[in-house]
Amino acid sequence: MYTQLLKHYWLKSVRAPGYYKNLIVNIFVGITMLYFLVFFVFLGFILPRILEEVVPGVDPSETFNGLLIYMVILVLLMRFLFQPLSTINLQSYQVLPVKRSYLVNYLLIRPLFNPANYLSLCFAIPFSISGIGPVYGPSGAFRFILIIIFLVWFDTLLASYLKRRFGSSIAGILLFLAVMAGVGVLEYFGIFSVFGQSQQFFGLLIGQPLGWTVILLFAVAAFLINKGFFARNYYPEEFDRKVTRKQQAGRQNFTFMQRFGKIGEMIALIMKLVLRHKRTKNVLYSSLIFLFYGLLFYPNEIYKENDAMLIFIAIFVTGIGMILFGQWIINWEGSYFDFLMTRDIDTQSYIRANYLLLMSLCIGSFILTTPYFLFGKEIAINHIVAFLYNAGVNIHVYLFGATYNSKRLELSKGSAMNMQGVTYKNFIVVIPLLAVPMGLVGIFSLFSAQHIALLILATVGLAGIIFRKQLLEITEKQFLNRKYILCEGFRKIE
Amino acid sequence: MIQAENLTKLYGGIAVLNIPAITITEGESFGLVGNNGAGKTTFFRLILDLIEASSGEVCIDGEKVARRDSWKSKVGSFLDESFLIDFLTPDEYFAFTGKVYGKSEGDVAAFLESMKEFFNGEILGSKKLIRDLSKGNQKKTGIAAALLSDPQILILDEPFTALDPSSQIRLKRMLNELKGSRKMTMLISSHDLNHVTEVCDRIVVLEKGVVVRDTHTTPDTLKELEQYFAV
């Protein structure tokens, strides 16, 4: 029975329309996946050396054990945010003599068969050889791998429970972040060390012959919590449930936006669009996480001298909202494009609304990243230049580029890894966005003249802001030329 | 009011619409009938500037529609689901449409009040999103939004399909009232010969993109049409 259900699932994904069509996107995704795979394996092998650098004098396996609890929690959070709930088209099975508990078990266990969930093994197995084996012996390394597998099960199951139970509420995430910040403070001042506890706990488990059973019990407990939840809340349609929408609608009022008339109305509409679709909400969360991207690089001495890298990070971080959402501009209104084109909305207002939206995203991300100024004058200058470049050049590139993307974006269906509606054009637009400034700064910095490059970028950006009217007129003309192609493309439902 | 000249639309070299000349005068109710693929929707999309004509042009009040905005304030239209914003509730959708046309909240409320009978107690005030409505209620929402701006020209594609019998009768009554009281110019396509002859004064039959009949409605029209489409 289970094998049948799994087979149906497999057929469903393979026979989904668009699976074969999107060859170029698949290749891009494939290359990215391969890159990460190789990267993880490599990381697993060199991790002991890195850990020794970071915490000298302590055995790498000890350090790893201490960090493990944080990784478990982090992965849980990521899964909570991005893992799609496994659903099943119940109507087709309801009429068949299939036991309910079969379906529940199947729903819960299916994610465990997803190979993507075991990506962490690519890095755990090499590390068990390079870091765990030398200390705990081969059997210890084997137990370590088992523990990692069961931790994946635990995280996956617990995340789907939390998601079914709480939905994806922003308040919950903020609460979680606050608690984590509290734990971090306790750790930092040495009041209570979660790190130390985790170190002892996992060290003990790896050392004991049957230590892995404890984690297995955790996974089983998570499974049972899920089962219990289903037993208490069972309605046939809830198998398929995502988020209860009834309360969602009507909560968001953007009266402050409505003062700007038509343009404000259109921006308020897009804000509703973002908040009422899972895929766009996921991107919103991602962009919040990416705001911290700079922390990976700025404290690091290695990058201090790499000016090209620094400007890349500055542009990426200060423009994150625009970069992530900009690739969907116009395109994401595809499902009601005919409506927009036949209402009393002139082309100028339409383009201007999109421009203002991107501009506010730009300004928003820039303000949120001002704390990075604490890393010094150079970083602050980089960020200001990056902001000018984003607001003056990249916005126009995105808007102009958007007229070429006539593929309908299905927002209602979707999860974090959904590539529907993404074409190679989305990747091409990134080149002028990031590669041009990086290259410019890189070349000038060879002659220690990176400041001239920054000056050029800032001037071009400023010019783009000052001459926005003229630039937008070009985009308007382009939009009118492409209008029919967009209309036709958006009408095609995949 | 609406003029088309030498209007053709080719797809892959094949003409799906070929109208040498047609004029729709103010206040006229224009019914478009024809089998699937006859070019009804294509004609409407050309008037609404959603597709580009291969040759010729459409003018509203003497002004070309192609790549212009001025006609949009005069025309209300509902062709298909791409005229709905599916993640809004009907109330939000009407409010948005009203704002776009510069209507006050009071105007919109008064208009919706007049639509109460047509909505039959559903649609308004519910927190359901448009994508969760039934096909029939989606259609009612779209038709109402087309009327919301008090347009001089109304364009509806297959307005009767998916509606229940009572709603079909209410819609017919509503359209006839609008025709009488506001001199609204209407373009309505339909597969249902009964309904379209009851509402429209002029019936145009399209076949493979060509106008094959263009008559004013008389008591015999329905019979003639039935004969024409009989197989």
Interface residues (C-beta under 8 A of the other chain):
Chain A: R245 K246 Q247 A249 G250 Q258 G261 K262 E265 L269 K272 L273 R276 H277 S335 Y336 F337 D338 F339 M341 T342 R343 D344 I345 D346 T347 L411 S412 L480 K483 Y484 C487 E488 F490 R491
Chain B: L48 D49 L50 I51 E52 R67 D69 K72 S73 V75 S77 L79 D80 E81 S82 F83 L84 I85 D86 F87 L88 T89 E92 F96 T97 K99 V100 Y101 G102 K127 K128 L129 R131 D132 S149
